[in-house]
Amino acid sequence: MSGPSVAPDGTVALPARPKHLRRKEARPSELTAAALALFVEKGFAATRLEDVAALAGVSKGTLYLYFDSKEALFKAVIQEGMVPVLERGEALLARETADPVAFLRELLLDWWEQLSKTPIGGVQKLMMAEAGNFPEAARYYQEAVIDRGQALVRAALRRGVETGAFRPLDVEMAVSVVIAPLLHEVLWRHSFARHCAASTLNSRRFLECYFDLLFQGLCPGAGAGEERP
């Protein structure tokens, strides 16, 4: 069974339903692909486990062989879709000779590729909308994705400041400033852009502008002048 695909405007195309609706077995990856498609399309609250099973072409009982709750299924979606990206960043950071500029650029590009070109990007909007109603899922997402992602950006900025590649700056505040434009574009892609063609950003131009402003602002000598409170 093929997984869901995402269009340039953020629309998720659900996989075609199999001719034989019920099968005795299914790979966990088929179930998580179906869950991701439904989470993005319908939201966490509105997605039922029986709908996930039906889209994957198996019985609800078969789904329960792998996942005992919707929260467990959500965690598996994150483990497959987001955690590998963070692990690649952590492996790259472990190289003590990694250039801070190259590392930060590669890290952000990797995130962008995953969030903008696969359905997992829709989870950002999902969590923003429903975190308050599902605290367990929200806590997991905070620990598994947000905290680890921020730690990577924080380490890259600190290494850049220490080596002189970046100017002295408020690293803690800068972490959010670095991440915010990418997060905004992904949220936009899965909200307004889905319904207003004129609202769709040109991805290549967006990235060029983003990296130009980011690294020009981080380079030594930028932001010189009187400090403000």
DODREN-365406 format. One record per residue (C-alpha): residue in three letters; x, y, z. Coordinates in steps of 0.001 Angstrom, whole numbers, padded with zeros to 6 digits. Layout:
BEGIN
SITE  residuo        u        v        w
SITE      Ala        X        Y        Z
...
END
This chain:
BEGIN
SITE  residuo        u        v        w
SITE      Met   000000   000000   000000
SITE      Ser   001396   003356  -000932
SITE      Gly   001502   006154   001610
SITE      Pro  -000112   009594   001415
SITE      Ser   001404   012339  -000716
SITE      Val   001432   016082  -000258
SITE      Ala   000805   018658  -002976
SITE      Pro   002636   022029  -003193
SITE      Asp  -000343   023736  -001524
SITE      Gly  -000172   021378   001445
SITE      Thr  -003116   019216   000416
SITE      Val  -002691   015595   001469
SITE      Ala  -003816   012969  -001020
SITE      Leu  -005069   009869   000744
SITE      Pro  -003947   006484  -000568
SITE      Ala  -006520   004637  -002649
SITE      Arg  -008572   002149  -000696
SITE      Pro  -007601  -001437  -001515
SITE      Lys  -010033  -003568  -003499
SITE      His  -010203  -006063  -000649
SITE      Leu  -011070  -003890   002306
SITE      Arg  -010004  -006363   004987
SITE      Arg  -006712  -008184   005269
SITE      Lys  -005449  -010356   008074
SITE      Glu  -002101  -008629   008357
SITE      Ala  -000628  -005193   007839
SITE      Arg   002796  -003747   008325
SITE      Pro   002980  -001091   011086
SITE      Ser   004222   001394   008477
SITE      Glu   000956   000986   006543
SITE      Leu  -001007   001794   009672
SITE      Thr   001080   004847   010509
SITE      Ala   000799   006103   006913
SITE      Ala  -002977   005815   007105
SITE      Ala  -003020   007474   010535
SITE      Leu  -000885   010380   009347
SITE      Ala  -003161   010980   006357
SITE      Leu  -006243   011041   008571
SITE      Phe  -004642   013113   011341
SITE      Val  -003707   015782   008800
SITE      Glu  -007054   015699   006980
SITE      Lys  -009474   015333   009901
SITE      Gly  -007533   016302   013020
SITE      Phe  -006557   014215   016014
SITE      Ala  -009921   014341   017779
SITE      Ala  -011972   013407   014720
SITE      Thr  -009755   010509   013648
SITE      Arg  -011089   007158   014824
SITE      Leu  -009034   003995   015035
SITE      Glu  -011586   002145   012939
SITE      Asp  -011106   004743   010185
SITE      Val  -007345   004198   010293
SITE      Ala  -007822   000445   010084
SITE      Ala  -010253   000784   007181
SITE      Leu  -007898   003034   005231
SITE      Ala  -005063   000548   005798
SITE      Gly  -007344  -002278   004658
SITE      Val  -007378  -004249   007907
SITE      Ser  -009725  -004846   010816
SITE      Lys  -009658  -002744   013952
SITE      Gly  -008531  -005841   015812
SITE      Thr  -005475  -006104   013587
SITE      Leu  -004599  -002488   014324
SITE      Tyr  -004751  -003246   018059
SITE      Leu  -002097  -005924   017596
SITE      Tyr   000356  -003057   017033
SITE      Phe  -001139  -000005   018755
SITE      Asp  -003308  -000024   021866
SITE      Ser  -004504   003581   021578
SITE      Lys  -004662   006581   019304
SITE      Glu  -001910   008218   021352
SITE      Ala   000375   005226   020733
SITE      Leu  -000349   005467   017026
SITE      Phe   000443   009188   017070
SITE      Lys   003770   008527   018780
SITE      Ala   004638   005989   016091
SITE      Val   003816   008551   013385
SITE      Ile   006238   011010   014994
SITE      Gln   008898   008329   015456
SITE      Glu   008779   007502   011752
SITE      Gly   008338   010990   010347
SITE      Met   010263   013417   012540
SITE      Val   012670   011617   014856
SITE      Pro   014996   010388   012051
SITE      Val   015515   014003   010942
SITE      Leu   016507   014989   014465
SITE      Glu   018793   011973   014774
SITE      Arg   020609   012992   011571
SITE      Gly   021133   016450   013018
SITE      Glu   022428   015057   016296
SITE      Ala   024856   012784   014446
SITE      Leu   026136   015726   012428
SITE      Leu   026512   017855   015548
SITE      Ala   028559   015096   017180
SITE      Arg   031328   015774   014690
SITE      Glu   033421   018262   016608
SITE      Thr   034862   019672   013400
SITE      Ala   031441   020472   011913
SITE      Asp   031412   024044   010608
SITE      Pro   028661   025970   012475
SITE      Val   027417   027757   009349
SITE      Ala   027334   024601   007228
SITE      Phe   025789   022598   010063
SITE      Leu   023000   025082   010725
SITE      Arg   022212   025384   007020
SITE      Glu   022153   021615   006508
SITE      Leu   020024   021104   009621
SITE      Leu   017421   023654   008552
SITE      Leu   017354   022404   004974
SITE      Asp   016789   018842   006185
SITE      Trp   013887   020016   008337
SITE      Trp   012465   021975   005443
SITE      Glu   012632   019026   003066
SITE      Gln   010776   016826   005537
SITE      Leu   008155   019346   006636
SITE      Ser   007352   020892   003280
SITE      Lys   007488   017873   000995
SITE      Thr   005930   015098   003092
SITE      Pro   002585   014893   004935
SITE      Ile   004342   015022   008325
SITE      Gly   004400   018807   007960
SITE      Gly   000676   018820   008675
SITE      Val   001339   017591   012201
SITE      Gln   002671   021043   013136
SITE      Lys  -000742   022584   012479
SITE      Leu  -002444   019637   014172
SITE      Met  -000504   020116   017395
SITE      Met  -000971   023885   017428
SITE      Ala  -004726   023378   017146
SITE      Glu  -005280   020401   019445
SITE      Ala  -002443   020308   021979
SITE      Gly  -004653   021693   024730
SITE      Asn  -007181   018892   024342
SITE      Phe  -004618   016080   024236
SITE      Pro  -001939   016879   026842
SITE      Glu  -000280   013460   026662
SITE      Ala   000278   013740   022912
SITE      Ala   001388   017348   023346
SITE      Arg   003941   016440   026011
SITE      Tyr   005333   013684   023843
SITE      Tyr   005635   016023   020861
SITE      Gln   007310   018653   023040
SITE      Glu   009913   016182   024298
SITE      Ala   010456   014148   021125
SITE      Val   010462   016970   018583
SITE      Ile   010400   020522   019917
SITE      Asp   012949   020160   022725
SITE      Arg   015374   018155   020574
SITE      Gly   015029   020501   017642
SITE      Gln   015624   023572   019781
SITE      Ala   018633   021899   021388
SITE      Leu   020200   021374   017966
SITE      Val   019732   024997   016917
SITE      Arg   020966   026183   020312
SITE      Ala   024130   024071   020018
SITE      Ala   024803   025323   016490
SITE      Leu   024427   028960   017541
SITE      Arg   026625   028534   020603
SITE      Arg   029325   026810   018584
SITE      Gly   029154   029592   016023
SITE      Val   029548   032286   018670
SITE      Glu   032408   030418   020361
SITE      Thr   034321   029976   017107
SITE      Gly   033691   033518   015899
SITE      Ala   031587   032364   012936
SITE      Phe   028577   034151   014463
SITE      Arg   028484   037444   016296
SITE      Pro   027693   037537   020040
SITE      Leu   023944   037241   020535
SITE      Asp   021183   036175   022891
SITE      Val   021251   032502   021970
SITE      Glu   018089   031533   023854
SITE      Met   016002   034144   022059
SITE      Ala   017724   033482   018752
SITE      Val   016652   029811   018799
SITE      Ser   012993   030790   018434
SITE      Val   013793   033492   015891
SITE      Val   015656   030993   013693
SITE      Ile   012888   028388   013799
SITE      Ala   009867   030698   013565
SITE      Pro   009968   031506   009806
SITE      Leu   010118   027837   008814
SITE      Leu   007315   026972   011212
SITE      His   005196   029845   009906
SITE      Glu   005616   028743   006291
SITE      Val   004698   025140   007106
SITE      Leu   001602   026249   009036
SITE      Trp   000647   028567   006162
SITE      Arg   001064   025728   003680
SITE      His  -001404   023593   005618
SITE      Ser  -003975   026344   006227
SITE      Phe  -004456   029407   003992
SITE      Ala  -002453   028067   001080
SITE      Arg  -004767   025078   000793
SITE      His  -007707   027335  -000002
SITE      Cys  -006148   030450  -001532
SITE      Ala  -003869   029825  -004497
SITE      Ala  -002563   033377  -004338
SITE      Ser  -001312   032701  -000798
SITE      Thr   001095   029942  -001833
SITE      Leu   004710   030960  -001324
SITE      Asn   007457   030191  -003801
SITE      Ser   009540   027732  -001794
SITE      Arg   012843   028399  -003540
SITE      Arg   012570   032185  -003195
SITE      Phe   011419   031846   000394
SITE      Leu   014468   029762   001321
SITE      Glu   016857   032093  -000503
SITE      Cys   015463   035101   001339
SITE      Tyr   015357   033253   004658
SITE      Phe   018966   032089   004519
SITE      Asp   020172   035467   003268
SITE      Leu   018559   037320   006172
SITE      Leu   019540   034655   008707
SITE      Phe   023225   034321   007933
SITE      Gln   023754   038001   007150
SITE      Gly   022247   038732   010557
SITE      Leu   024423   036142   012319
SITE      Cys   027731   037089   010730
SITE      Pro   030259   039129   012746
SITE      Gly   029700   042860   012358
SITE      Ala   025968   042548   011775
SITE      Gly   023662   044268   014200
SITE      Ala   026368   046675   015341
SITE      Gly   025142   049768   017093
SITE      Glu   023677   050906   020355
SITE      Glu   022106   048092   022327
SITE      Arg   018488   048477   023245
SITE      Pro   016820   047072   026351
END
